[in-house]
Amino acid sequence: MKNKVVLVEDDNNLRKTFEELLDIIGYDVVRSYEDGGTAYVDLHNENLEVDIILTDFFMPVMNADELINSLKSINTYRDSKYVVMTGFDIESVYSCFPKDEGIQFLNKPFSAEELVRVLEGE
């Protein structure tokens, strides 16, 4: 059974590319959003069972830190794996999250191998 992924990426081209890549490497993108605010409202209303939430960091409406904190307050998403992607300075992104949250990070651009490694927790 494929892992279910929610993808949040504001760049349309990257979002489509990530959707295709995730499908190729064996993941099921069950929802895809262009901003954190829309993702939060939709996921909050649906209580969708997902394994992984893969999100860009800097986005319109709601950044990844706000999105993740909001989703973790909902029982359905408390145990989901969170992966934050960014093309910005990774150290400044790390500082926005508590150290013990278990959130994974990917620095854009990244390879398919890097994505698999992070998604599979290696």
C-alpha positions, 0 to 999 in steps of 0.5 A: 500500500502506498504512503499517502502524501499531502503536498503544499507548494506555491510554485505551480511548476514545482508542485506538478513536478513533485506530484509526478516524482512522488508518483514515480517513487511510489507515493500517493499524493492525495491532496495538493495545495498552493498555500498553507492556508488553503491546506489547513482549512481543507485538512481541518475540515476533512480529517484526512488520513495521511502519512506524510505532509510535504510542504514548502516553507515560505508560502502565501497566506500561511508558512510551513511553521504555522501550518505544521503547528496548526495541523499538529493540534488536530489528532488526525495529523499529530503523528503524520511525518512532516517534511519542509522544503526550502530554497532559502538558508536552511539554518534560518528555517531550522530556527523556526521549529522546536528541536524535538519536533522530528520535522525533516528538511529538504534544501531545494533543489534536491534529487529524487534520491534525497527525497526518498531518503528523507521520506523513508527516514534514512 
